[in-house]
Amino acid sequence: MNESLKKKFLSIILNPKYIFGVYLIIAVATALSKYFRGPQAINNYLIFKNVFVNTFEQKNLYLQYPERYLDANHYGIFFSILIAPFALIPDWLGISLWNVANAAIFLFAIYKLPFSDAKKALFALLCLQEYITAAVSLQFNIALVGLLMLSAIFIYEKKEVQSATAILVGVFVKLYGILGLSQFFFIKNKLKFILSGIAIAALFFVLPMAISSPQFVVQSYTDWFHSLAEKNGLNQSLDSYQDISLMGFVRRILQDASISNLTFMAFGAPLFFLPYVRIKQYKHYAYQLMILASTLLFLVLFSSGSESPTYIIAVAGVMIWFFLQKKRTPIVYAMLIFVIILTCFSPSDLFPKFIKQNYIVKYSLKALPCIVVWFRIIYELVTKDFEKDYSLN
């Protein structure tokens, strides 16, 4: 490759607008390819769409309706309002716009990160394979990771209302958004954040009543709680495609599905909160972003509901960690490559089917590189000087 071609290639690769454009093209292409393969291929979207339909018809959101879709819904009733604009238009268009909307939130979050354009472009590029995995499944997790990232960014920008909104959208749809509160100690105007959060939560609680009834909304939250409790029990097995987590990795290596989630949380939660003792580091944006990276990984690694498409959340956390490094040692690069190969590409055709089935799925090995990175992040949060050792540019 001559010098001019090399420069042109780099100018494309390191320009966020090009890779962002690729994301949006993939969002539409994957949605339409799924749509034209028939109803079973778009089952996730049909579940999402019918959250709106069932809310409008005031039917239990958490029962199975095999005449409409397979499996069951596990999202909160507030999701009926978010999915409504997509559910009211033809499926081919609704699916496409749904994928585009999810991608747009994630891309906006990357755009808002305090990194150079080159880093933003590489960040998106290195997340691309995991994004495709999630987009093929028409997953809300793409938007969820964007919302969690934005909740932290808005706190640094002193936009408490926007941060509270981003967190609460995640909470009311999938509960995971509650981990956005990991940034709470960095909020300057905590009273504004709390009061605006209460007001927004009340609004989100009431909104579905506009297309159903107060009684149905209240009952739906009770049903949601029971649905999630039941789902957690089903996830905690040795042969499901879920529990791809630190917990699932240990349970499957030991071949013991009876090990409780609480056993893992007993050591995981203290480790997660340990860095908060370093109050003098709170003022550094790099420290706040490293806490965000830890949060994104913790959310996935300590959830029995984690499945392959959920890893867009964890991989975004890995990329935040990587691009914060001022000095990228061979170990740092080795860990990144480990994540890209085993976490990002293990569901792809790069790995033979028998390896995927007999090793990667059987032992939740997709989680292993992210487990290693999370422990590394905790070590750095506890020991490093975030003024000297990390860079935002």
Disulfide bonds with the S-S distance in Angstrom:
none
